[in-house]
Amino acid sequence: MKRAIHPKVIGSTRNRFVYTALSPVAAAMRKEPTLAERKLWNELRNKKLGVKFRRQHLIDQFIVDFYCIELGLIIEVDGGIHKKQQRADLEREQALEALGCSIIRFDNQTVEKELPEIIIQIKEVIRDLSK
């Protein structure tokens, strides 16, 4: 069953102050991706998996690593810092899910070492959300 996507999720953010503050941060993050983000983006870009992804996309007050508007799918690639901020990540995830998003997470090392398996998992999620 396809998830209903909240109108806020379709656009970036409706709060212009948040957008003004976060937009340059997102742009800087796009210019200097981690190795894992760069490798994954190479596989997601140009609709290689059949859907369009954006990178370092603003949703509400958050910047997500990769986002498919069509499916409301967020892909997060977590570095070591995320081990120290698990509670904040959980709260962020709950807020994004409340907006109608589906979220999948991978850690940097897994993306770097097991990219083909990651792509298979992402394709399965895309297939499930497309039903």
Sequence and secondary structure as in RCSB ss.txt:
>XXXX:A:sequence
MKRAIHPKVIGSTRNRFVYTALSPVAAAMRKEPTLAERKLWNELRNKKLGVKFRRQHLIDQFIVDFYCIELGLII
EVDGGIHKKQQRADLEREQALEALGCSIIRFDNQTVEKELPEIIIQIKEVIRDLSK
>XXXX:A:secstr
      HHHHSS S HHHHHHHHHHHHHHHHS  HHHHHHHHHHGGGTTSS  EEEEEETTEEEEEEETTTTEEE
EEE GGGGT HHHHHHHHHHHHHTT EEEEEEHHHHHH HHHHHHHHHHHHHHHH 
